[in-house]
């Protein structure tokens, strides 16, 4: 895109090229907006701008502006925060000129938006290193197989219907617990992702004799 592919921009020009709505709702991180740009405007009087919107174009925030003459194409970029991870994100490139001298304007190419995708949170399984039965004073290790971004794990240990231990959130997807008394034991495993969402899943019961 360019302000005028056949000549200079106009005096008193306020013009934009605006993207359609872009769905970024699956992105969980800050994002890098990058583009290539060639600029030729009246220095300090005519200006280019790059603006982004998180409400479908109702409001805009400037992430870059420029003025003057550039001899060659430039690689440009700007960081936008995770609040722009919406389903109606827009970006626009513009030019604002005064009433006198005009030049070729601004040319834009290779627009990209990069960020980390939010992985849906789920626990696939909670398995133990023993099955069915065990004995007192023998450690049992449970392993949580989960999917998500930036996972943390917490655990409740149950003997029958009684909660006998709580292990709060850490990055460890394994829990080792040693039962001191006979009974039916299981754990409830929790997984929490970087957005704060949590899910839980119970293990199978192990009968400790």
Buried (B, 14 or more C-beta within 10 A) or exposed (E): EBBBEEEBBBEEBEBEBEBEEBEBEEBBBBBEBEBBBBBBBBEEBBBBBBBBBBEEBEEBEEBBEBBBEEEEEEEBEBEBEBEBBBEBBBBBBBBBBBEEEBBBBBBBEEBEBEBBEBBEBEBEEBEBEBEEEBEEEEEBEBBBBBBBBBBBBBBBBBBEEEEBEEBEBEEEBEBEBEBEEEBEBBBBBBBBBBEEEBBBBEBEBBEBE
